Amino acid sequence: MEFDVWDGIWLGWIGAFVVVEGVALKRGQPGDTLSEKVWKWFGIGTNGHHPKRTTWVQIRRVALLGFMTWLTVHFMSGGWL
């Protein structure tokens, strides 16, 4: 396998994520991790806190579901979709 500059850039991006997520986990403060941010941004309830189901919340949740579905199929199919 040949290593090129884009491999380095993507690995650097992944490494930066690992560092940021690791710091967030070590701090242990609520709302620091990527998961907690995604739950907040897309109106997903956690630990007994459930946001009011508005049309806007539902649109954001459907958008997240659609994106995650596409991303999974894209990665698993080798770019078929």
GIBELJO-V582554 format. One record per backbone hydrogen bond with DSSP energy under -0.5 kcal/mol. CO is the residue of the C=O (numbers start at 0). NH is the residue of the N-H. E is the energy in kcal/mol with one decimal. If there is no record, write none. Layout:
BEGIN
((CO,NH,E) (CO,NH,E))
END
This chain:
BEGIN
((1,3,-0.5) (3,7,-1.7) (4,8,-2.3) (5,9,-2.7) (6,10,-2.6) (7,11,-2.3) (8,12,-2.3) (9,13,-2.4) (10,14,-2.6) (11,15,-2.6) (12,16,-2.1) (13,17,-2.5) (14,18,-2.2) (15,19,-2.8) (16,20,-3.2) (17,21,-2.3) (18,22,-2.5) (19,23,-2.3) (20,24,-2.6) (21,25,-2.5) (22,26,-2.6) (23,27,-1.6) (28,31,-1.3) (32,36,-2.0) (33,37,-2.9) (34,38,-2.7) (35,39,-1.9) (36,40,-3.2) (37,41,-2.3) (38,43,-3.2) (39,42,-1.2) (45,48,-2.9) (47,49,-0.7) (48,45,-1.6) (48,50,-0.5) (51,53,-1.3) (53,57,-2.3) (54,58,-2.5) (55,59,-2.2) (56,60,-2.3) (57,61,-2.5) (58,62,-2.4) (59,63,-2.3) (60,64,-2.6) (61,65,-2.8) (62,66,-2.6) (63,67,-2.8) (64,68,-2.3) (65,69,-2.6) (66,70,-2.9) (67,71,-2.2) (68,72,-2.4) (69,73,-3.1) (70,74,-2.6) (71,75,-2.8) (72,76,-2.0) (73,77,-0.5) (73,78,-2.1) (74,77,-0.7))
END
